[in-house]
Amino acid sequence: MNKYTVLNPQGHRAPIQHSPLAPRLDSLDGKTIYIVDMRWPYTEQFTKELRDILAEKYPGTTFIRREKAGPYGEADPELWKEIGNRGDGIIMAIGH
Amino acid sequence: MYSGLVGMPVRLINVPFPISRLSRDRCRDVVNGNDPVKGRPIIEELISALTTPLNEGEKRSDIEERTEPRLIGPDTEDNINQLFIDNIWTDFLPIVLPTEKRVEEMLKGTSHDPDEVVGEMRSGYESCTFTVEQVAANAVMAGAKPEYLPVILALAESGVPAITTSTQSFGRMIVVNGPIAKQIGMNSGTGALSPMNRANAVIGRAATLISINLGAGAVPNRTYYGSQGNITDYNHVTFAENEAFLPEGWDPFHVQIGFEADESAVSIFHGYTMWHWKDTFERRKVDALINMAGRPLPSGAYKSGISFLLDPIVANDLVEEGFATKESVRDHIYEQCLISLDEYWQYHLVEGFSRRMAEKGVEPYALWLTQSGDTMINRYRSPDEISILVVGGRTNDFWQAGDWHLIGSFSVDEWG
């Protein structure tokens, strides 16, 4: 049976620079967790309910809901700075 | 999950889509329900994501080198075909195996060195760079002749993937202008948009294979999330403009955007779908065009547009109606196609993009937010968002429109 050697059709993938996650929290007690709504249209109700349910279930934790400025694909450096200064964790809600 | 492919792990919790426009009760049901992928309660998953210590993979900070062999095999034809299917290096139509000899023959279609880096493309979550030889390998797979290669190299150099990862199921339209179209036998006449011509068919298919293999994308639920996909992805509406039958005074599309008539270029458009003039009733053709131009998403911070694909008969009818140039048609449609702000702000993507920019003070959106709802604005932001293309074999005064707007036009001659 004939055998063939062919060109690999794939492009060159760059080396991966792995970035570690931030260390996790030992406990949520006394902590502040931001819930960031990326603002896909009309998702605000969902993130409000998420905040309220988490607050009901974990009364020792402060959950702050914030809406990111600009369209959903843009960064919001001011908000990232605020979370870095005041928050202990973040839940990013990316929705359709 | 797959952001791990580019080195940044993410702890993902899934919720049933969509979450947009849900009632309060439905939102609460969703939040109190299960992650549809993992089958566990969403709340527990969220808390776990915040508190479970990192695993070894999540702690990595090293650099991971990746190398792929240039050659595959030797092996049997069946085994290599199966390998390409298993690795999703194909569009699942039969391929021509890119043997060294076939790729060498394909490379006769360009004066460029096989090792020359052509560019970079990202269809999914990471970019690839690629060489002339790798583009040629994909051209062989698609069934190309060597003389098609400059067009395919121009498509690859553009860096514009024909298939992208979005959940929105985007499509593309690919239009070739200039002498190359005739030289390689592209169809711009009867049946130009149907599978009836090798060059049209193969160049469109090559754009798909490039997206898959050189853009590292188009794998469902991994690098592609278009919920329904898009039927235009099969060929990306690839055709040549019928320059031979343009009315006098009507420039070829590539000339309209700055190329010389004796240069060749390939233009790539972004959109979703097409429809046709049978949905219109107006007696004057230009009025029917205005009717059709009122259908796509109004343009704004999220760019929209429309392209008309006119049979040469229709182009000549428009000349008879007083439009001596493509630009005069385009400008008239732009001026006549209006929308009220009341209607404008109701569009989903206007809400997601233009309103957000308005809130940041970006004009004209900020001004529009202060104006009354009955204020009329142009549906398109510029006449340039309206493209006029002539294609067809003069068997009917038929035309179609698609919500295609130009991404860019790229020189083919540079790749000869």
Chai-1 contact restraints between the chains, C-beta under 6 A:
chainA,res_idxA,chainB,res_idxB,connection_type,confidence,min_distance_angstrom,max_distance_angstrom,comment,restraint_id
A,M1,B,T76,contact,1.0,0.0,6.0,A-B,restraint_1
A,K3,B,P74,contact,1.0,0.0,6.0,A-B,restraint_2
A,K3,B,D75,contact,1.0,0.0,6.0,A-B,restraint_3
A,K3,B,T76,contact,1.0,0.0,6.0,A-B,restraint_4
A,Y4,B,G73,contact,1.0,0.0,6.0,A-B,restraint_5
A,Y4,B,L97,contact,1.0,0.0,6.0,A-B,restraint_6
A,Y4,B,T99,contact,1.0,0.0,6.0,A-B,restraint_7
A,T5,B,L71,contact,1.0,0.0,6.0,A-B,restraint_8
A,T5,B,G73,contact,1.0,0.0,6.0,A-B,restraint_9
A,T5,B,P74,contact,1.0,0.0,6.0,A-B,restraint_10
A,V6,B,I72,contact,1.0,0.0,6.0,A-B,restraint_11
A,V6,B,G73,contact,1.0,0.0,6.0,A-B,restraint_12
A,V6,B,I80,contact,1.0,0.0,6.0,A-B,restraint_13
A,V6,B,L97,contact,1.0,0.0,6.0,A-B,restraint_14
A,V6,B,P98,contact,1.0,0.0,6.0,A-B,restraint_15
A,V6,B,T99,contact,1.0,0.0,6.0,A-B,restraint_16
A,L7,B,P98,contact,1.0,0.0,6.0,A-B,restraint_17
A,L7,B,V103,contact,1.0,0.0,6.0,A-B,restraint_18
A,L7,B,A137,contact,1.0,0.0,6.0,A-B,restraint_19
A,N8,B,E68,contact,1.0,0.0,6.0,A-B,restraint_20
A,N8,B,P69,contact,1.0,0.0,6.0,A-B,restraint_21
A,N8,B,R70,contact,1.0,0.0,6.0,A-B,restraint_22
A,N8,B,I72,contact,1.0,0.0,6.0,A-B,restraint_23
A,P9,B,W89,contact,1.0,0.0,6.0,A-B,restraint_24
A,P9,B,A137,contact,1.0,0.0,6.0,A-B,restraint_25
A,P9,B,N138,contact,1.0,0.0,6.0,A-B,restraint_26
A,P9,B,N213,contact,1.0,0.0,6.0,A-B,restraint_27
A,Q10,B,E68,contact,1.0,0.0,6.0,A-B,restraint_28
A,Q10,B,N213,contact,1.0,0.0,6.0,A-B,restraint_29
A,G11,B,C128,contact,1.0,0.0,6.0,A-B,restraint_30
A,G11,B,F130,contact,1.0,0.0,6.0,A-B,restraint_31
A,G11,B,Q134,contact,1.0,0.0,6.0,A-B,restraint_32
A,G11,B,L214,contact,1.0,0.0,6.0,A-B,restraint_33
A,H12,B,C128,contact,1.0,0.0,6.0,A-B,restraint_34
A,H12,B,T129,contact,1.0,0.0,6.0,A-B,restraint_35
A,R13,B,R66,contact,1.0,0.0,6.0,A-B,restraint_36
A,R13,B,C128,contact,1.0,0.0,6.0,A-B,restraint_37
A,P15,B,I63,contact,1.0,0.0,6.0,A-B,restraint_38
A,P15,B,E65,contact,1.0,0.0,6.0,A-B,restraint_39
A,I16,B,G7,contact,1.0,0.0,6.0,A-B,restraint_40
A,I16,B,E64,contact,1.0,0.0,6.0,A-B,restraint_41
A,Q17,B,G7,contact,1.0,0.0,6.0,A-B,restraint_42
A,Q17,B,I63,contact,1.0,0.0,6.0,A-B,restraint_43
A,H18,B,G7,contact,1.0,0.0,6.0,A-B,restraint_44
A,H18,B,R60,contact,1.0,0.0,6.0,A-B,restraint_45
A,H18,B,S61,contact,1.0,0.0,6.0,A-B,restraint_46
A,H18,B,D62,contact,1.0,0.0,6.0,A-B,restraint_47
A,S19,B,G7,contact,1.0,0.0,6.0,A-B,restraint_48
A,S19,B,M8,contact,1.0,0.0,6.0,A-B,restraint_49
A,P20,B,K59,contact,1.0,0.0,6.0,A-B,restraint_50
A,P20,B,S61,contact,1.0,0.0,6.0,A-B,restraint_51
A,L21,B,P9,contact,1.0,0.0,6.0,A-B,restraint_52
A,L21,B,L54,contact,1.0,0.0,6.0,A-B,restraint_53
A,L21,B,E58,contact,1.0,0.0,6.0,A-B,restraint_54
A,R24,B,T51,contact,1.0,0.0,6.0,A-B,restraint_55
A,R24,B,P53,contact,1.0,0.0,6.0,A-B,restraint_56
A,L25,B,L50,contact,1.0,0.0,6.0,A-B,restraint_57
A,L25,B,T51,contact,1.0,0.0,6.0,A-B,restraint_58
A,P41,B,H348,contact,1.0,0.0,6.0,A-B,restraint_59
A,P41,B,E351,contact,1.0,0.0,6.0,A-B,restraint_60
A,P41,B,G352,contact,1.0,0.0,6.0,A-B,restraint_61
A,Y42,B,S20,contact,1.0,0.0,6.0,A-B,restraint_62
A,Y42,B,R21,contact,1.0,0.0,6.0,A-B,restraint_63
A,T43,B,I19,contact,1.0,0.0,6.0,A-B,restraint_64
A,T43,B,S20,contact,1.0,0.0,6.0,A-B,restraint_65
A,Q45,B,C27,contact,1.0,0.0,6.0,A-B,restraint_66
A,F46,B,I19,contact,1.0,0.0,6.0,A-B,restraint_67
A,F46,B,C27,contact,1.0,0.0,6.0,A-B,restraint_68
A,E49,B,C27,contact,1.0,0.0,6.0,A-B,restraint_69
A,E49,B,R28,contact,1.0,0.0,6.0,A-B,restraint_70
A,E49,B,V31,contact,1.0,0.0,6.0,A-B,restraint_71
A,L50,B,V31,contact,1.0,0.0,6.0,A-B,restraint_72
A,I53,B,V31,contact,1.0,0.0,6.0,A-B,restraint_73
A,G70,B,R356,contact,1.0,0.0,6.0,A-B,restraint_74
A,G70,B,K360,contact,1.0,0.0,6.0,A-B,restraint_75
A,P71,B,F353,contact,1.0,0.0,6.0,A-B,restraint_76
A,P71,B,R356,contact,1.0,0.0,6.0,A-B,restraint_77
A,G89,B,L50,contact,1.0,0.0,6.0,A-B,restraint_78
A,G95,B,I19,contact,1.0,0.0,6.0,A-B,restraint_79
A,H96,B,F17,contact,1.0,0.0,6.0,A-B,restraint_80
A,H96,B,P18,contact,1.0,0.0,6.0,A-B,restraint_81
A,H96,B,S20,contact,1.0,0.0,6.0,A-B,restraint_82
